[in-house]
Amino acid sequence: MTDSRRIKGRHVAIDYDATQSFFESRGQREYSNLLSATMYQDREPDLVEARDLAEKAAVASVLGLSGVRRVLDIGCGIGRWGWFLAERCPRLQYLGLDFSASLIGKAQQEAERRGAAGLSFQVMSATDIRGDELVVPGPFDLLLISGLLIYLNDSDCVKVLRDAARFCTPGGAIYLREPVGVSERFTLDRYYSEELADEYSAIYRTVDELYAMMNESFAGMNVTVEREGFLFPDGLEKRVETRQYFFVLRRDGEQA
């Protein structure tokens, strides 16, 4: 029998109200590992820790962080990238945006607990970034879009990518990481997850689909793909139908 909540190949829009409700609920829970709030694996805290460390090690190896000062983290969740960058960028001015007030609350609490300097957080939707209202003004040397696009419909993905390029200083970088459909597009539409104990919606696009979106988003903006590839070794992946994939994008031009 076909499960109508698991859709393969077809384009289906997901409901943002349901997604926001899901993340507000995640932000109000307590976890044995705080990373699980947005990286899941609630029952496997060691796995989520290993994934976090592996991703950050990969990013540090492909991005020159020494000159990074201003960072915009779009869909920051609990602010895990802020902790990482605060240890490596002494003049850091980091701004994390998320539409979930409860996740932003957790991000602020954790930054204070860690004594992480240079971190700011703001409740703002990725689909409606208002540059004149950002508490850390652009442009930014580095923009992070890490596991966000799966929660957005196609037209909003294009907008977010275009905005990222617009806020990126010439010579700056955009880090994009997404779970992708290995063989085809794969959508969960308010699918009940036993692991998460909640209904979950997400769109897993193929790498080719992400390329098509980037081509549309970056038309005329001189953004190029500098590095790309699958992020994790097999031992850190759990799904057959999806895998984590990353891009390092560079906005051409001299660093400001």
KAFENFEN-V900263 format. One record per residue. N is the residue number from 1. RES is the residue in one small letter. PSI is psi in radians with two decimals (NA if undefined). Layout:
# KAFENFEN-V900263
n/res/psi
N/RES/PSI
N/RES/PSI
This chain:
# KAFENFEN-V900263
n/res/psi
1/m/2.37
2/t/2.32
3/d/2.02
4/s/-0.22
5/r/-0.16
6/r/1.84
7/i/2.17
8/k/2.34
9/g/-0.61
10/r/2.70
11/h/2.08
12/v/2.26
13/a/2.45
14/i/2.73
15/d/2.11
16/y/-0.54
17/d/-0.73
18/a/-0.68
19/t/-0.75
20/q/-0.70
21/s/-0.71
22/f/-0.85
23/f/-0.58
24/e/-0.69
25/s/-0.74
26/r/-0.69
27/g/-0.28
28/q/-0.09
29/r/2.93
30/e/2.56
31/y/2.67
32/s/-0.47
33/n/2.06
34/l/-0.51
35/l/-0.47
36/s/-0.32
37/a/-0.68
38/t/-0.24
39/m/-0.04
40/y/-2.49
41/q/0.83
42/d/-0.57
43/r/-0.03
44/e/1.21
45/p/-0.52
46/d/-0.63
47/l/-0.75
48/v/-0.61
49/e/-0.76
50/a/-0.69
51/r/-0.74
52/d/-0.83
53/l/-0.70
54/a/-0.73
55/e/-0.78
56/k/-0.63
57/a/-0.70
58/a/-0.75
59/v/-0.76
60/a/-0.54
61/s/-0.39
62/v/-0.23
63/l/2.34
64/g/1.82
65/l/-0.18
66/s/-0.58
67/g/0.08
68/v/2.28
69/r/-0.99
70/r/2.24
71/v/2.35
72/l/2.07
73/d/1.84
74/i/2.01
75/g/0.95
76/c/-0.31
77/g/-2.15
78/i/0.08
79/g/0.47
80/r/-0.54
81/w/-0.55
82/g/-0.76
83/w/-0.79
84/f/-0.85
85/l/-0.56
86/a/-0.48
87/e/-0.26
88/r/-0.28
89/c/1.69
90/p/-0.43
91/r/0.51
92/l/2.36
93/q/1.68
94/y/2.37
95/l/2.11
96/g/2.23
97/l/2.43
98/d/2.59
99/f/-0.16
100/s/1.99
101/a/-0.60
102/s/-0.65
103/l/-0.70
104/i/-0.67
105/g/-0.76
106/k/-0.69
107/a/-0.79
108/q/-0.75
109/q/-0.76
110/e/-0.66
111/a/-0.71
112/e/-0.73
113/r/-0.66
114/r/-0.23
115/g/0.56
116/a/2.08
117/a/2.64
118/g/0.27
119/l/2.27
120/s/2.63
121/f/2.58
122/q/2.37
123/v/2.00
124/m/2.41
125/s/2.46
126/a/-0.44
127/t/-0.02
128/d/1.07
129/i/2.05
130/r/1.79
131/g/-0.62
132/d/-0.11
133/e/-0.03
134/l/2.34
135/v/-0.34
136/v/1.94
137/p/2.62
138/g/-3.09
139/p/2.99
140/f/2.52
141/d/-0.54
142/l/2.30
143/l/2.41
144/l/2.22
145/i/1.58
146/s/1.74
147/g/0.61
148/l/-0.76
149/l/-0.41
150/i/-0.32
151/y/0.15
152/l/2.57
153/n/2.85
154/d/-0.83
155/s/-0.60
156/d/-0.53
157/c/-0.79
158/v/-0.76
159/k/-0.78
160/v/-0.77
161/l/-0.72
162/r/-0.75
163/d/-0.69
164/a/-0.78
165/a/-0.65
166/r/-0.62
167/f/-0.08
168/c/2.27
169/t/2.60
170/p/2.27
171/g/-0.14
172/g/3.05
173/a/2.67
174/i/2.17
175/y/2.11
176/l/2.14
177/r/2.26
178/e/2.53
179/p/2.25
180/v/2.69
181/g/2.19
182/v/-0.80
183/s/-0.41
184/e/2.92
185/r/2.46
186/f/2.13
187/t/2.37
188/l/2.13
189/d/1.66
190/r/0.85
191/y/2.26
192/y/2.11
193/s/2.10
194/e/-0.66
195/e/-0.72
196/l/-0.22
197/a/0.78
198/d/2.86
199/e/2.44
200/y/2.36
201/s/2.39
202/a/2.68
203/i/2.01
204/y/1.82
205/r/2.81
206/t/2.86
207/v/-0.70
208/d/-0.67
209/e/-0.68
210/l/-0.69
211/y/-0.75
212/a/-0.71
213/m/-0.75
214/m/-0.71
215/n/-0.71
216/e/-0.76
217/s/-0.69
218/f/0.20
219/a/2.15
220/g/0.15
221/m/0.04
222/n/0.83
223/v/2.23
224/t/2.71
225/v/2.07
226/e/-0.70
227/r/2.67
228/e/2.81
229/g/3.02
230/f/2.41
231/l/-0.80
232/f/2.62
233/p/2.89
234/d/-0.61
235/g/-0.32
236/l/0.04
237/e/2.50
238/k/-0.34
239/r/2.59
240/v/-0.64
241/e/-0.31
242/t/2.68
243/r/2.77
244/q/2.32
245/y/2.51
246/f/2.71
247/f/2.44
248/v/2.03
249/l/2.51
250/r/2.26
251/r/2.01
252/d/2.57
253/g/2.88
254/e/2.51
255/q/2.32
256/a/NA
